[in-house]
Amino acid sequence: MSANKFSQLAQTLIGSEIVSLGAVIKEKIKQGNKIYNYTIGDFDAAVFPIPQELENEIVEAYKKRNTTYPPADGIAELREAVSKFIGEREGLQYATDEILIAAGGRPLIYAAFRAIVDKGDKVIYPVPSWNNNHYVHFTEGEHILIESKLENNFMPTAEEIKPHIKGAALLALCSPLNPTGTTFTRKELSAICELVIAENEQRGADEKKLYLLYDQIYWTLTFGETEHYNPVSLHPKMKDYTIFIDGISKAFAATGVRVGWSMGPADLINKMKAINSHVGAWAPMAEQNAVANYLGQTQNIDSYFKTFKGAIEERLHKIYNGFIQLKKEGFSVDAVTPQAAIYLTVQINLVGKKTTEGKTLATQADVTAYILDEAKIAIVPFYAFGASKSSNWYRLSIGTCKTEEINEMLKKLKIALTMLS
């Protein structure tokens, strides 16, 4: 019997490598293995619960039967609360008609791509990065990939972007970056903004502008001396060309609550609203009311951030220090100093090594499988985020990490590394 035929999009869509890896992990757990699962860009709610005050507001909103359809752009109270929250904490000034609410960041990214990118349009994005390749595929744009380098903390530079910017429709950036947990410096982001402004100023009035999609969903989670920068604060002219992606999912460990927001030019926001209204990607009415009430609770939010960020930073640094100690002992591993988000960038450089059974780890996929099988550690290779298949760098997420298991995990890793020749 012949295979069913579906749309060209459906038949060419690439499956998620993270989902595939997750299936392998689930099978191993089912077989009785204890796996240190650092693959998920999410939180274990038992380890990182949402703020109690936010939970209370959600419960209260349901008790008040806030269960009907919300407005397509989000309830006015929430857009006003977002405007105030972003104004006070980031110095950004956006009116309510420049803010769009949706069920998390994903539908907002999708709507932005759909509103801006036509078939064949150039879309510039760095790799590794989360899902940009799939969104370009959805819109049939032209993929312009920039493979970022360790020396730039895996962030793209203005010098790397400049050769591709002429005629491009969209530049998709994220800071702090998923998967690396690294950030733009003020100098580098400013230089990128200058490129975007110069390109737009030389385009004709009837030409499509170059927009910057700026995903800052992790911006509240910076550590040490790391500072978060955004295009509009650095260059006010960028307000005409920047579409922000933001929300509560990572800031408040509320990935399942599904409330995100986008900020940008009112005409673009209006087009995104129309797209989202057809998709039906609204944040639930009760959660919108709850978040509107919670965002004004400055003291509660500050208290939550202090505890939450402290717990994340402790885990990131403990694992980072463990990798650096292994490196000092001569093992082929490394790590980038934690900067932001819930991710640690680690290197496991074992291609060419032999196992005790005499099997050669010929590819990075072999290395990934070996670390999972022998050390019971599950991490996501950068090639799952569009980087080269030969990249020996990984994303390690601490969203489900228990501090008491870190030393145990590092010992298992050391044993697995020692077994190689």
FIROMI-738359 format. One record per residue (C-alpha): residue number from 1; x, y, z. Coordinates in nm, 2 decimals. Layout:
// residues N
@n:NUM | xx:X | yy:Y | zz:Z
...
END
This chain:
// residues 421
@n:1 | xx:0.00 | yy:0.00 | zz:0.00
@n:2 | xx:0.14 | yy:0.34 | zz:-0.09
@n:3 | xx:0.22 | yy:0.59 | zz:0.18
@n:4 | xx:-0.03 | yy:0.87 | zz:0.24
@n:5 | xx:0.06 | yy:1.21 | zz:0.08
@n:6 | xx:0.04 | yy:1.52 | zz:0.29
@n:7 | xx:0.15 | yy:1.88 | zz:0.24
@n:8 | xx:0.50 | yy:1.97 | zz:0.14
@n:9 | xx:0.54 | yy:2.14 | zz:0.47
@n:10 | xx:0.43 | yy:1.83 | zz:0.67
@n:11 | xx:0.65 | yy:1.60 | zz:0.46
@n:12 | xx:0.96 | yy:1.81 | zz:0.49
@n:13 | xx:0.93 | yy:1.92 | zz:0.85
@n:14 | xx:1.23 | yy:1.80 | zz:1.06
@n:15 | xx:1.15 | yy:1.63 | zz:1.38
@n:16 | xx:1.29 | yy:1.75 | zz:1.71
@n:17 | xx:1.62 | yy:1.59 | zz:1.80
@n:18 | xx:1.55 | yy:1.68 | zz:2.17
@n:19 | xx:1.22 | yy:1.49 | zz:2.15
@n:20 | xx:1.40 | yy:1.19 | zz:2.00
@n:21 | xx:1.66 | yy:1.20 | zz:2.28
@n:22 | xx:1.38 | yy:1.23 | zz:2.53
@n:23 | xx:1.22 | yy:0.90 | zz:2.40
@n:24 | xx:1.56 | yy:0.72 | zz:2.45
@n:25 | xx:1.58 | yy:0.86 | zz:2.81
@n:26 | xx:1.22 | yy:0.76 | zz:2.89
@n:27 | xx:1.30 | yy:0.40 | zz:2.78
@n:28 | xx:1.61 | yy:0.38 | zz:2.99
@n:29 | xx:1.42 | yy:0.51 | zz:3.30
@n:30 | xx:1.15 | yy:0.25 | zz:3.22
@n:31 | xx:1.41 | yy:-0.02 | zz:3.23
@n:32 | xx:1.51 | yy:0.09 | zz:3.58
@n:33 | xx:1.81 | yy:0.32 | zz:3.51
@n:34 | xx:1.86 | yy:0.64 | zz:3.71
@n:35 | xx:1.92 | yy:0.91 | zz:3.46
@n:36 | xx:2.05 | yy:1.26 | zz:3.54
@n:37 | xx:1.83 | yy:1.43 | zz:3.29
@n:38 | xx:1.97 | yy:1.77 | zz:3.20
@n:39 | xx:1.80 | yy:1.79 | zz:2.85
@n:40 | xx:1.48 | yy:1.97 | zz:2.93
@n:41 | xx:1.45 | yy:2.35 | zz:2.90
@n:42 | xx:1.18 | yy:2.33 | zz:3.17
@n:43 | xx:1.15 | yy:2.31 | zz:3.54
@n:44 | xx:1.06 | yy:2.04 | zz:3.79
@n:45 | xx:0.78 | yy:2.21 | zz:3.97
@n:46 | xx:0.87 | yy:2.02 | zz:4.29
@n:47 | xx:1.22 | yy:2.18 | zz:4.28
@n:48 | xx:1.13 | yy:2.51 | zz:4.12
@n:49 | xx:0.76 | yy:2.60 | zz:4.19
@n:50 | xx:0.59 | yy:2.91 | zz:4.06
@n:51 | xx:0.56 | yy:3.20 | zz:4.31
@n:52 | xx:0.30 | yy:3.12 | zz:4.58
@n:53 | xx:0.14 | yy:3.46 | zz:4.52
@n:54 | xx:0.10 | yy:3.39 | zz:4.15
@n:55 | xx:-0.05 | yy:3.05 | zz:4.23
@n:56 | xx:-0.30 | yy:3.21 | zz:4.47
@n:57 | xx:-0.40 | yy:3.46 | zz:4.20
@n:58 | xx:-0.46 | yy:3.18 | zz:3.95
@n:59 | xx:-0.68 | yy:2.99 | zz:4.19
@n:60 | xx:-0.87 | yy:3.30 | zz:4.27
@n:61 | xx:-0.92 | yy:3.39 | zz:3.90
@n:62 | xx:-1.08 | yy:3.05 | zz:3.84
@n:63 | xx:-1.30 | yy:3.09 | zz:4.15
@n:64 | xx:-1.42 | yy:3.41 | zz:4.00
@n:65 | xx:-1.50 | yy:3.21 | zz:3.68
@n:66 | xx:-1.27 | yy:3.39 | zz:3.45
@n:67 | xx:-1.31 | yy:3.11 | zz:3.19
@n:68 | xx:-1.44 | yy:3.28 | zz:2.87
@n:69 | xx:-1.26 | yy:3.38 | zz:2.56
@n:70 | xx:-1.01 | yy:3.66 | zz:2.61
@n:71 | xx:-0.97 | yy:3.95 | zz:2.37
@n:72 | xx:-0.74 | yy:3.86 | zz:2.07
@n:73 | xx:-0.47 | yy:4.10 | zz:2.19
@n:74 | xx:-0.50 | yy:4.01 | zz:2.56
@n:75 | xx:-0.70 | yy:4.17 | zz:2.84
@n:76 | xx:-0.64 | yy:4.54 | zz:2.88
@n:77 | xx:-0.54 | yy:4.50 | zz:3.25
@n:78 | xx:-0.26 | yy:4.26 | zz:3.16
@n:79 | xx:-0.13 | yy:4.47 | zz:2.87
@n:80 | xx:-0.13 | yy:4.77 | zz:3.12
@n:81 | xx:0.05 | yy:4.56 | zz:3.38
@n:82 | xx:0.31 | yy:4.44 | zz:3.12
@n:83 | xx:0.37 | yy:4.80 | zz:3.01
@n:84 | xx:0.43 | yy:4.91 | zz:3.37
@n:85 | xx:0.65 | yy:4.60 | zz:3.46
@n:86 | xx:0.87 | yy:4.65 | zz:3.15
@n:87 | xx:0.89 | yy:5.02 | zz:3.20
@n:88 | xx:1.00 | yy:5.00 | zz:3.57
@n:89 | xx:1.24 | yy:4.70 | zz:3.53
@n:90 | xx:1.39 | yy:4.76 | zz:3.19
@n:91 | xx:1.32 | yy:5.12 | zz:3.11
@n:92 | xx:1.12 | yy:5.03 | zz:2.79
@n:93 | xx:0.81 | yy:5.24 | zz:2.71
@n:94 | xx:0.54 | yy:5.06 | zz:2.53
@n:95 | xx:0.17 | yy:5.15 | zz:2.50
@n:96 | xx:-0.10 | yy:4.89 | zz:2.53
@n:97 | xx:-0.16 | yy:4.89 | zz:2.15
@n:98 | xx:0.21 | yy:4.80 | zz:2.11
@n:99 | xx:0.17 | yy:4.48 | zz:2.33
@n:100 | xx:0.03 | yy:4.15 | zz:2.23
@n:101 | xx:-0.05 | yy:3.87 | zz:2.48
@n:102 | xx:-0.04 | yy:3.50 | zz:2.37
@n:103 | xx:-0.01 | yy:3.15 | zz:2.51
@n:104 | xx:0.36 | yy:3.18 | zz:2.58
@n:105 | xx:0.64 | yy:3.29 | zz:2.35
@n:106 | xx:0.61 | yy:3.02 | zz:2.08
@n:107 | xx:0.29 | yy:3.15 | zz:1.91
@n:108 | xx:0.43 | yy:3.50 | zz:1.92
@n:109 | xx:0.75 | yy:3.39 | zz:1.74
@n:110 | xx:0.53 | yy:3.21 | zz:1.49
@n:111 | xx:0.31 | yy:3.51 | zz:1.44
@n:112 | xx:0.61 | yy:3.74 | zz:1.39
@n:113 | xx:0.76 | yy:3.51 | zz:1.13
@n:114 | xx:0.43 | yy:3.49 | zz:0.95
@n:115 | xx:0.37 | yy:3.86 | zz:0.96
@n:116 | xx:0.72 | yy:3.95 | zz:0.83
@n:117 | xx:0.86 | yy:3.67 | zz:0.61
@n:118 | xx:0.75 | yy:3.58 | zz:0.26
@n:119 | xx:0.86 | yy:3.28 | zz:0.06
@n:120 | xx:1.22 | yy:3.32 | zz:-0.04
@n:121 | xx:1.29 | yy:3.61 | zz:0.21
@n:122 | xx:1.63 | yy:3.60 | zz:0.38
@n:123 | xx:1.62 | yy:3.52 | zz:0.75
@n:124 | xx:1.95 | yy:3.56 | zz:0.94
@n:125 | xx:1.99 | yy:3.36 | zz:1.26
@n:126 | xx:2.28 | yy:3.21 | zz:1.46
@n:127 | xx:2.34 | yy:2.85 | zz:1.54
@n:128 | xx:2.32 | yy:2.71 | zz:1.79
@n:129 | xx:1.98 | yy:2.86 | zz:1.86
@n:130 | xx:1.64 | yy:2.73 | zz:1.95
@n:131 | xx:1.39 | yy:2.65 | zz:1.67
@n:132 | xx:1.48 | yy:2.93 | zz:1.42
@n:133 | xx:1.55 | yy:2.66 | zz:1.15
@n:134 | xx:1.19 | yy:2.53 | zz:1.20
@n:135 | xx:1.03 | yy:2.87 | zz:1.19
@n:136 | xx:1.22 | yy:2.96 | zz:0.87
@n:137 | xx:1.10 | yy:2.63 | zz:0.72
@n:138 | xx:0.74 | yy:2.71 | zz:0.81
@n:139 | xx:0.76 | yy:3.04 | zz:0.62
@n:140 | xx:0.97 | yy:2.90 | zz:0.33
@n:141 | xx:1.23 | yy:3.17 | zz:0.39
@n:142 | xx:1.59 | yy:3.14 | zz:0.29
@n:143 | xx:1.81 | yy:3.02 | zz:0.58
@n:144 | xx:2.11 | yy:3.24 | zz:0.65
@n:145 | xx:2.30 | yy:3.06 | zz:0.92
@n:146 | xx:2.58 | yy:3.20 | zz:1.12
@n:147 | xx:2.77 | yy:2.94 | zz:1.32
@n:148 | xx:2.88 | yy:3.12 | zz:1.63
@n:149 | xx:3.22 | yy:3.07 | zz:1.80
@n:150 | xx:3.34 | yy:2.99 | zz:2.15
@n:151 | xx:3.56 | yy:3.31 | zz:2.15
@n:152 | xx:3.24 | yy:3.52 | zz:2.12
@n:153 | xx:3.06 | yy:3.31 | zz:2.38
@n:154 | xx:2.86 | yy:3.15 | zz:2.10
@n:155 | xx:2.69 | yy:3.49 | zz:2.03
@n:156 | xx:2.68 | yy:3.62 | zz:1.67
@n:157 | xx:2.88 | yy:3.93 | zz:1.59
@n:158 | xx:2.80 | yy:4.24 | zz:1.38
@n:159 | xx:3.10 | yy:4.14 | zz:1.16
@n:160 | xx:2.95 | yy:3.80 | zz:1.09
@n:161 | xx:2.60 | yy:3.94 | zz:1.02
@n:162 | xx:2.71 | yy:4.23 | zz:0.80
@n:163 | xx:2.78 | yy:4.04 | zz:0.47
@n:164 | xx:2.42 | yy:3.90 | zz:0.48
@n:165 | xx:2.21 | yy:4.19 | zz:0.59
@n:166 | xx:2.14 | yy:4.35 | zz:0.25
@n:167 | xx:1.79 | yy:4.25 | zz:0.14
@n:168 | xx:1.72 | yy:4.04 | zz:0.45
@n:169 | xx:1.37 | yy:4.05 | zz:0.60
@n:170 | xx:1.43 | yy:3.93 | zz:0.95
@n:171 | xx:1.72 | yy:3.90 | zz:1.19
@n:172 | xx:1.63 | yy:3.65 | zz:1.47
@n:173 | xx:1.84 | yy:3.69 | zz:1.79
@n:174 | xx:1.80 | yy:3.57 | zz:2.15
@n:175 | xx:1.98 | yy:3.70 | zz:2.46
@n:176 | xx:2.03 | yy:3.53 | zz:2.70
@n:177 | xx:2.06 | yy:3.26 | zz:2.45
@n:178 | xx:1.90 | yy:2.92 | zz:2.45
@n:179 | xx:2.09 | yy:2.69 | zz:2.44
@n:180 | xx:2.41 | yy:2.85 | zz:2.56
@n:181 | xx:2.31 | yy:3.06 | zz:2.86
@n:182 | xx:2.54 | yy:3.34 | zz:2.72
@n:183 | xx:2.45 | yy:3.70 | zz:2.65
@n:184 | xx:2.53 | yy:3.99 | zz:2.42
@n:185 | xx:2.78 | yy:4.25 | zz:2.54
@n:186 | xx:2.66 | yy:4.61 | zz:2.52
@n:187 | xx:2.92 | yy:4.68 | zz:2.25
@n:188 | xx:2.83 | yy:4.39 | zz:2.02
@n:189 | xx:2.46 | yy:4.44 | zz:2.04
@n:190 | xx:2.50 | yy:4.81 | zz:1.98
@n:191 | xx:2.70 | yy:4.73 | zz:1.66
@n:192 | xx:2.43 | yy:4.49 | zz:1.54
@n:193 | xx:2.17 | yy:4.76 | zz:1.59
@n:194 | xx:2.37 | yy:5.01 | zz:1.39
@n:195 | xx:2.37 | yy:4.76 | zz:1.10
@n:196 | xx:2.00 | yy:4.73 | zz:1.12
@n:197 | xx:1.94 | yy:5.10 | zz:1.13
@n:198 | xx:2.18 | yy:5.18 | zz:0.85
@n:199 | xx:2.02 | yy:4.91 | zz:0.63
@n:200 | xx:1.67 | yy:5.03 | zz:0.69
@n:201 | xx:1.76 | yy:5.40 | zz:0.63
@n:202 | xx:1.89 | yy:5.32 | zz:0.29
@n:203 | xx:1.58 | yy:5.12 | zz:0.18
@n:204 | xx:1.30 | yy:5.29 | zz:-0.01
@n:205 | xx:0.97 | yy:5.39 | zz:0.14
@n:206 | xx:0.79 | yy:5.11 | zz:-0.05
@n:207 | xx:1.05 | yy:4.84 | zz:0.05
@n:208 | xx:0.99 | yy:4.60 | zz:0.33
@n:209 | xx:1.20 | yy:4.69 | zz:0.64
@n:210 | xx:1.45 | yy:4.46 | zz:0.81
@n:211 | xx:1.30 | yy:4.36 | zz:1.15
@n:212 | xx:1.49 | yy:4.23 | zz:1.45
@n:213 | xx:1.31 | yy:3.96 | zz:1.64
@n:214 | xx:1.46 | yy:3.98 | zz:1.99
@n:215 | xx:1.38 | yy:3.69 | zz:2.22
@n:216 | xx:1.46 | yy:3.79 | zz:2.57
@n:217 | xx:1.25 | yy:3.53 | zz:2.76
@n:218 | xx:1.54 | yy:3.47 | zz:3.00
@n:219 | xx:1.64 | yy:3.83 | zz:3.06
@n:220 | xx:1.56 | yy:3.84 | zz:3.43
@n:221 | xx:1.79 | yy:3.54 | zz:3.49
@n:222 | xx:2.14 | yy:3.70 | zz:3.48
@n:223 | xx:2.41 | yy:3.62 | zz:3.73
@n:224 | xx:2.72 | yy:3.78 | zz:3.87
@n:225 | xx:2.84 | yy:4.08 | zz:3.67
@n:226 | xx:2.64 | yy:3.98 | zz:3.36
@n:227 | xx:2.40 | yy:4.25 | zz:3.24
@n:228 | xx:2.11 | yy:4.22 | zz:3.00
@n:229 | xx:2.10 | yy:4.46 | zz:2.71
@n:230 | xx:1.82 | yy:4.53 | zz:2.46
@n:231 | xx:1.82 | yy:4.70 | zz:2.12
@n:232 | xx:1.57 | yy:4.97 | zz:2.20
@n:233 | xx:1.74 | yy:5.10 | zz:2.51
@n:234 | xx:2.07 | yy:5.11 | zz:2.33
@n:235 | xx:1.93 | yy:5.27 | zz:2.02
@n:236 | xx:1.58 | yy:5.43 | zz:2.04
@n:237 | xx:1.55 | yy:5.42 | zz:1.66
@n:238 | xx:1.54 | yy:5.04 | zz:1.69
@n:239 | xx:1.18 | yy:5.07 | zz:1.84
@n:240 | xx:1.05 | yy:5.09 | zz:1.48
@n:241 | xx:1.23 | yy:4.77 | zz:1.38
@n:242 | xx:1.23 | yy:4.55 | zz:1.70
@n:243 | xx:0.98 | yy:4.29 | zz:1.80
@n:244 | xx:1.04 | yy:4.16 | zz:2.15
@n:245 | xx:0.94 | yy:3.81 | zz:2.27
@n:246 | xx:0.90 | yy:3.79 | zz:2.65
@n:247 | xx:0.68 | yy:3.64 | zz:2.92
@n:248 | xx:0.65 | yy:3.46 | zz:3.25
@n:249 | xx:0.76 | yy:3.11 | zz:3.15
@n:250 | xx:1.12 | yy:3.13 | zz:3.25
@n:251 | xx:1.12 | yy:3.44 | zz:3.48
@n:252 | xx:0.88 | yy:3.27 | zz:3.72
@n:253 | xx:0.93 | yy:2.90 | zz:3.64
@n:254 | xx:0.58 | yy:2.91 | zz:3.49
@n:255 | xx:0.63 | yy:2.73 | zz:3.16
@n:256 | xx:0.29 | yy:2.56 | zz:3.18
@n:257 | xx:0.10 | yy:2.87 | zz:3.28
@n:258 | xx:0.13 | yy:2.99 | zz:2.92
@n:259 | xx:0.14 | yy:3.37 | zz:2.94
@n:260 | xx:0.37 | yy:3.55 | zz:2.70
@n:261 | xx:0.39 | yy:3.89 | zz:2.55
@n:262 | xx:0.54 | yy:4.06 | zz:2.25
@n:263 | xx:0.62 | yy:4.43 | zz:2.22
@n:264 | xx:0.68 | yy:4.61 | zz:1.89
@n:265 | xx:0.55 | yy:4.86 | zz:1.64
@n:266 | xx:0.17 | yy:4.89 | zz:1.67
@n:267 | xx:0.10 | yy:4.81 | zz:1.30
@n:268 | xx:0.31 | yy:4.49 | zz:1.32
@n:269 | xx:0.16 | yy:4.39 | zz:1.65
@n:270 | xx:-0.19 | yy:4.43 | zz:1.49
@n:271 | xx:-0.09 | yy:4.20 | zz:1.21
@n:272 | xx:0.04 | yy:3.94 | zz:1.46
@n:273 | xx:-0.28 | yy:3.97 | zz:1.65
@n:274 | xx:-0.48 | yy:3.89 | zz:1.34
@n:275 | xx:-0.27 | yy:3.58 | zz:1.28
@n:276 | xx:-0.29 | yy:3.46 | zz:1.64
@n:277 | xx:-0.67 | yy:3.52 | zz:1.64
@n:278 | xx:-0.70 | yy:3.26 | zz:1.36
@n:279 | xx:-0.47 | yy:3.02 | zz:1.53
@n:280 | xx:-0.65 | yy:3.07 | zz:1.86
@n:281 | xx:-0.32 | yy:3.09 | zz:2.05
@n:282 | xx:-0.46 | yy:3.30 | zz:2.34
@n:283 | xx:-0.34 | yy:3.28 | zz:2.70
@n:284 | xx:-0.62 | yy:3.15 | zz:2.91
@n:285 | xx:-0.85 | yy:3.42 | zz:3.06
@n:286 | xx:-0.79 | yy:3.32 | zz:3.42
@n:287 | xx:-0.41 | yy:3.31 | zz:3.39
@n:288 | xx:-0.42 | yy:3.65 | zz:3.22
@n:289 | xx:-0.61 | yy:3.80 | zz:3.51
@n:290 | xx:-0.38 | yy:3.64 | zz:3.76
@n:291 | xx:-0.06 | yy:3.76 | zz:3.59
@n:292 | xx:-0.21 | yy:4.11 | zz:3.56
@n:293 | xx:-0.25 | yy:4.12 | zz:3.94
@n:294 | xx:0.08 | yy:3.95 | zz:4.01
@n:295 | xx:0.30 | yy:4.18 | zz:3.80
@n:296 | xx:0.22 | yy:4.47 | zz:4.03
@n:297 | xx:0.34 | yy:4.29 | zz:4.34
@n:298 | xx:0.69 | yy:4.44 | zz:4.34
@n:299 | xx:0.80 | yy:4.32 | zz:4.68
@n:300 | xx:0.68 | yy:3.97 | zz:4.62
@n:301 | xx:0.85 | yy:3.95 | zz:4.28
@n:302 | xx:1.18 | yy:4.08 | zz:4.42
@n:303 | xx:1.17 | yy:3.83 | zz:4.70
@n:304 | xx:1.10 | yy:3.54 | zz:4.45
@n:305 | xx:1.38 | yy:3.65 | zz:4.22
@n:306 | xx:1.63 | yy:3.65 | zz:4.50
@n:307 | xx:1.56 | yy:3.29 | zz:4.60
@n:308 | xx:1.49 | yy:3.16 | zz:4.26
@n:309 | xx:1.80 | yy:3.31 | zz:4.09
@n:310 | xx:2.01 | yy:3.20 | zz:4.39
@n:311 | xx:1.90 | yy:2.84 | zz:4.35
@n:312 | xx:1.97 | yy:2.84 | zz:3.97
@n:313 | xx:2.31 | yy:3.01 | zz:4.01
@n:314 | xx:2.42 | yy:2.76 | zz:4.28
@n:315 | xx:2.35 | yy:2.46 | zz:4.05
@n:316 | xx:2.51 | yy:2.62 | zz:3.75
@n:317 | xx:2.83 | yy:2.70 | zz:3.93
@n:318 | xx:2.85 | yy:2.37 | zz:4.11
@n:319 | xx:2.84 | yy:2.18 | zz:3.79
@n:320 | xx:3.07 | yy:2.43 | zz:3.61
@n:321 | xx:3.33 | yy:2.39 | zz:3.89
@n:322 | xx:3.30 | yy:2.01 | zz:3.86
@n:323 | xx:3.37 | yy:2.03 | zz:3.48
@n:324 | xx:3.67 | yy:2.26 | zz:3.53
@n:325 | xx:3.81 | yy:2.03 | zz:3.80
@n:326 | xx:3.79 | yy:1.74 | zz:3.55
@n:327 | xx:3.96 | yy:1.95 | zz:3.29
@n:328 | xx:4.24 | yy:2.03 | zz:3.53
@n:329 | xx:4.28 | yy:1.65 | zz:3.59
@n:330 | xx:4.34 | yy:1.60 | zz:3.22
@n:331 | xx:4.01 | yy:1.49 | zz:3.10
@n:332 | xx:3.88 | yy:1.62 | zz:2.76
@n:333 | xx:3.60 | yy:1.83 | zz:2.89
@n:334 | xx:3.54 | yy:2.21 | zz:2.94
@n:335 | xx:3.26 | yy:2.46 | zz:3.03
@n:336 | xx:3.18 | yy:2.82 | zz:2.98
@n:337 | xx:3.14 | yy:3.04 | zz:3.29
@n:338 | xx:2.77 | yy:3.07 | zz:3.38
@n:339 | xx:2.62 | yy:3.40 | zz:3.27
@n:340 | xx:2.24 | yy:3.37 | zz:3.25
@n:341 | xx:1.93 | yy:3.15 | zz:3.19
@n:342 | xx:1.91 | yy:2.79 | zz:3.32
@n:343 | xx:2.18 | yy:2.65 | zz:3.09
@n:344 | xx:2.54 | yy:2.56 | zz:3.12
@n:345 | xx:2.75 | yy:2.52 | zz:2.80
@n:346 | xx:2.98 | yy:2.22 | zz:2.84
@n:347 | xx:3.23 | yy:2.05 | zz:2.61
@n:348 | xx:3.28 | yy:1.67 | zz:2.59
@n:349 | xx:3.56 | yy:1.61 | zz:2.34
@n:350 | xx:3.58 | yy:1.23 | zz:2.31
@n:351 | xx:3.56 | yy:1.15 | zz:1.93
@n:352 | xx:3.83 | yy:0.90 | zz:1.85
@n:353 | xx:3.85 | yy:0.75 | zz:2.21
@n:354 | xx:3.80 | yy:0.38 | zz:2.26
@n:355 | xx:3.57 | yy:0.21 | zz:2.51
@n:356 | xx:3.67 | yy:-0.09 | zz:2.73
@n:357 | xx:3.50 | yy:-0.31 | zz:2.47
@n:358 | xx:3.73 | yy:-0.17 | zz:2.20
@n:359 | xx:3.46 | yy:0.03 | zz:2.02
@n:360 | xx:3.57 | yy:0.36 | zz:1.88
@n:361 | xx:3.36 | yy:0.67 | zz:1.95
@n:362 | xx:3.36 | yy:0.77 | zz:1.58
@n:363 | xx:3.10 | yy:1.06 | zz:1.59
@n:364 | xx:2.96 | yy:1.31 | zz:1.83
@n:365 | xx:2.64 | yy:1.11 | zz:1.84
@n:366 | xx:2.85 | yy:0.81 | zz:1.96
@n:367 | xx:2.98 | yy:1.04 | zz:2.24
@n:368 | xx:2.64 | yy:1.15 | zz:2.34
@n:369 | xx:2.52 | yy:0.79 | zz:2.36
@n:370 | xx:2.83 | yy:0.68 | zz:2.55
@n:371 | xx:2.78 | yy:0.95 | zz:2.82
@n:372 | xx:2.41 | yy:0.85 | zz:2.85
@n:373 | xx:2.49 | yy:0.48 | zz:2.87
@n:374 | xx:2.79 | yy:0.48 | zz:3.10
@n:375 | xx:2.75 | yy:0.80 | zz:3.31
@n:376 | xx:2.37 | yy:0.81 | zz:3.29
@n:377 | xx:2.39 | yy:1.17 | zz:3.20
@n:378 | xx:2.15 | yy:1.31 | zz:2.94
@n:379 | xx:2.25 | yy:1.64 | zz:2.78
@n:380 | xx:2.16 | yy:1.80 | zz:2.44
@n:381 | xx:2.43 | yy:1.83 | zz:2.17
@n:382 | xx:2.46 | yy:2.17 | zz:2.00
@n:383 | xx:2.39 | yy:2.00 | zz:1.67
@n:384 | xx:2.03 | yy:1.96 | zz:1.79
@n:385 | xx:2.02 | yy:2.34 | zz:1.77
@n:386 | xx:2.14 | yy:2.36 | zz:1.42
@n:387 | xx:2.52 | yy:2.36 | zz:1.48
@n:388 | xx:2.76 | yy:2.14 | zz:1.29
@n:389 | xx:2.72 | yy:1.76 | zz:1.35
@n:390 | xx:3.09 | yy:1.76 | zz:1.46
@n:391 | xx:3.03 | yy:2.02 | zz:1.73
@n:392 | xx:3.14 | yy:1.87 | zz:2.07
@n:393 | xx:2.95 | yy:2.13 | zz:2.27
@n:394 | xx:2.64 | yy:2.06 | zz:2.47
@n:395 | xx:2.35 | yy:2.24 | zz:2.65
@n:396 | xx:2.31 | yy:2.13 | zz:3.01
@n:397 | xx:1.98 | yy:2.25 | zz:3.17
@n:398 | xx:1.95 | yy:2.26 | zz:3.55
@n:399 | xx:1.57 | yy:2.31 | zz:3.55
@n:400 | xx:1.51 | yy:1.96 | zz:3.70
@n:401 | xx:1.85 | yy:1.94 | zz:3.89
@n:402 | xx:1.86 | yy:1.85 | zz:4.25
@n:403 | xx:2.17 | yy:1.99 | zz:4.42
@n:404 | xx:2.23 | yy:1.68 | zz:4.63
@n:405 | xx:2.27 | yy:1.47 | zz:4.31
@n:406 | xx:2.54 | yy:1.69 | zz:4.15
@n:407 | xx:2.85 | yy:1.53 | zz:4.31
@n:408 | xx:2.71 | yy:1.19 | zz:4.24
@n:409 | xx:2.66 | yy:1.28 | zz:3.87
@n:410 | xx:3.01 | yy:1.42 | zz:3.85
@n:411 | xx:3.16 | yy:1.10 | zz:3.99
@n:412 | xx:2.98 | yy:0.89 | zz:3.74
@n:413 | xx:3.11 | yy:1.12 | zz:3.46
@n:414 | xx:3.46 | yy:1.09 | zz:3.59
@n:415 | xx:3.44 | yy:0.71 | zz:3.59
@n:416 | xx:3.30 | yy:0.70 | zz:3.24
@n:417 | xx:3.58 | yy:0.93 | zz:3.12
@n:418 | xx:3.84 | yy:0.71 | zz:3.30
@n:419 | xx:3.72 | yy:0.40 | zz:3.12
@n:420 | xx:3.82 | yy:0.55 | zz:2.78
@n:421 | xx:4.16 | yy:0.51 | zz:2.61
END
